[in-house]
């Protein structure tokens, strides 16, 4: 199984979710199943069916998280030394050369990507265009609305 890069923050979020599922969600659904069983006939017991379905979801998510954490290569941006180049986990300040709009993105793992938080997946077109470049470089990104050019203003490892 190959390793998948994830930021230190992303790994912490996955660990927190895994802990919550194991310590709170799993016991709660087990209790719900026990209560539904106590009601008698299981063949027409909607509460039992719903609890079993919830249990299957929780167990599946636990297995998924354990798999992701098991294959994760955790990268702490604060420990990076990439000589000013854009690498996984770096934060990049950009200027759109057409509009003059300035944006900031952090390049993160697939599971961490959230454009509302300015986190773009390492597999996204903009991240692929930025990787390996340095401040002052101009990159062309093929966006759904057409070709866009950005100048890299600063690369940070925070």
C-alpha positions as CSV (number, residue, x, y, z in Angstrom):
1,X,0.0,0.0,0.0
2,X,1.4,3.4,-1.0
3,X,1.7,6.3,1.4
4,X,-0.6,9.3,1.1
5,X,0.7,12.8,2.1
6,X,-1.3,14.6,4.7
7,X,-0.5,17.7,6.8
8,X,0.1,17.5,10.5
9,X,-3.1,19.4,11.1
10,X,-5.1,17.1,8.8
11,X,-3.8,14.0,10.6
12,X,-4.8,15.5,13.9
13,X,-8.3,16.1,12.6
14,X,-8.6,12.5,11.4
15,X,-7.3,11.2,14.8
16,X,-9.9,13.3,16.6
17,X,-12.7,12.0,14.5
18,X,-11.5,8.4,15.0
19,X,-11.3,8.9,18.7
20,X,-14.8,10.4,18.8
21,X,-16.3,7.6,16.7
22,X,-14.7,4.9,18.9
23,X,-15.4,6.5,22.3
24,X,-18.8,8.2,21.8
25,X,-20.5,7.2,18.6
26,X,-19.8,3.4,18.7
27,X,-21.0,3.0,22.4
28,X,-24.1,5.1,21.7
29,X,-25.2,3.0,18.7
30,X,-24.6,-0.2,20.6
31,X,-26.9,1.1,23.3
32,X,-29.5,2.1,20.7
33,X,-29.4,-1.4,19.2
34,X,-29.8,-3.0,22.7
35,X,-32.8,-0.7,23.4
36,X,-34.4,-1.5,20.1
37,X,-33.8,-5.3,20.7
38,X,-35.6,-5.0,24.0
39,X,-38.7,-3.8,22.2
40,X,-39.3,-7.4,20.9
41,X,-40.0,-8.3,17.2
42,X,-37.0,-7.2,15.1
43,X,-38.7,-7.9,11.7
44,X,-40.7,-4.7,11.8
45,X,-38.6,-2.6,14.2
46,X,-37.6,0.6,12.5
47,X,-35.4,1.8,15.4
48,X,-33.4,-1.4,15.3
49,X,-33.0,-1.1,11.5
50,X,-31.9,2.5,11.8
51,X,-29.4,1.7,14.6
52,X,-27.9,-1.2,12.7
53,X,-27.5,1.0,9.6
54,X,-25.9,3.7,11.7
55,X,-23.6,1.0,13.2
56,X,-22.5,-0.1,9.8
57,X,-21.8,3.5,8.8
58,X,-19.7,4.1,11.9
59,X,-17.7,0.9,11.6
60,X,-17.1,1.6,7.9
61,X,-15.9,5.1,8.8
62,X,-13.6,3.8,11.5
63,X,-12.0,1.3,9.1
64,X,-11.6,4.1,6.5
65,X,-9.9,6.5,9.0
66,X,-7.7,3.7,10.3
67,X,-6.7,2.9,6.7
68,X,-6.0,6.5,5.9
69,X,-3.9,7.1,9.0
70,X,-2.1,3.8,8.5
71,X,-0.9,4.9,5.0
72,X,-0.4,8.5,5.8
73,X,2.9,10.3,5.4
74,X,2.4,13.2,7.9
75,X,4.1,16.4,6.8
76,X,4.6,19.3,9.2
77,X,5.0,22.5,7.2
78,X,7.0,24.1,9.9
79,X,9.8,21.6,9.5
80,X,10.1,22.0,5.7
81,X,13.2,23.3,4.1
82,X,12.5,23.6,0.4
83,X,14.6,26.7,-0.4
84,X,11.6,28.8,-1.2
85,X,10.0,26.4,-3.6
86,X,6.4,25.4,-3.5
87,X,6.0,21.9,-2.0
88,X,3.3,19.8,-0.4
89,X,2.0,21.6,2.8
90,X,3.4,25.0,1.8
91,X,1.3,28.1,1.8
92,X,1.5,30.2,-1.3
93,X,0.5,33.9,-1.9
94,X,-0.5,34.5,-5.5
95,X,-1.7,37.4,-7.6
96,X,-4.0,36.9,-10.6
97,X,-2.2,38.7,-13.4
98,X,-5.5,39.5,-15.2
99,X,-7.6,40.8,-12.3
100,X,-4.9,41.8,-9.8
101,X,-6.8,39.7,-7.2
102,X,-4.5,38.3,-4.5
103,X,-5.2,34.8,-3.1
104,X,-3.5,32.5,-0.6
105,X,-3.6,28.7,-0.8
106,X,-2.2,25.9,1.2
107,X,-1.4,22.7,-0.7
108,X,-2.9,19.8,1.3
109,X,-3.9,16.2,0.9
110,X,-7.0,15.1,-0.9
111,X,-9.0,14.6,2.3
112,X,-8.1,18.0,3.7
113,X,-9.0,20.1,0.7
114,X,-11.5,22.9,1.4
115,X,-11.6,25.9,-0.8
116,X,-13.5,27.9,1.9
117,X,-10.4,27.5,4.1
118,X,-8.1,28.2,1.1
119,X,-6.8,24.6,1.2
120,X,-6.3,23.0,-2.3
121,X,-5.7,19.4,-3.0
122,X,-2.2,18.5,-4.1
123,X,-3.9,16.9,-7.2
124,X,-5.8,20.1,-8.2
125,X,-4.7,21.9,-11.4
126,X,-3.5,24.9,-9.5
127,X,-1.4,22.8,-7.0
128,X,0.1,20.8,-9.9
129,X,1.1,24.1,-11.6
130,X,2.6,25.5,-8.5
131,X,4.7,22.6,-7.2
132,X,8.4,23.2,-7.7
133,X,8.0,26.9,-8.5
134,X,9.4,29.8,-6.4
135,X,8.4,33.4,-5.6
136,X,8.5,35.6,-8.7
137,X,7.6,32.7,-11.0
138,X,4.5,33.0,-13.2
139,X,2.3,29.9,-13.6
140,X,-0.5,29.2,-16.0
141,X,-3.5,27.3,-14.7
142,X,-6.2,25.7,-16.8
143,X,-9.4,26.6,-15.0
144,X,-13.0,25.8,-16.0
145,X,-13.4,29.4,-17.1
146,X,-10.2,29.3,-19.2
147,X,-6.4,29.9,-18.8
148,X,-5.4,32.0,-15.8
149,X,-2.0,33.3,-15.0
150,X,-0.7,33.8,-11.4
151,X,2.5,35.3,-10.1
152,X,3.8,33.7,-7.0
153,X,4.4,36.5,-4.5
154,X,5.5,34.4,-1.5
155,X,6.0,30.8,-0.4
156,X,5.7,30.1,3.3
157,X,6.0,26.9,5.4
158,X,3.6,27.5,8.3
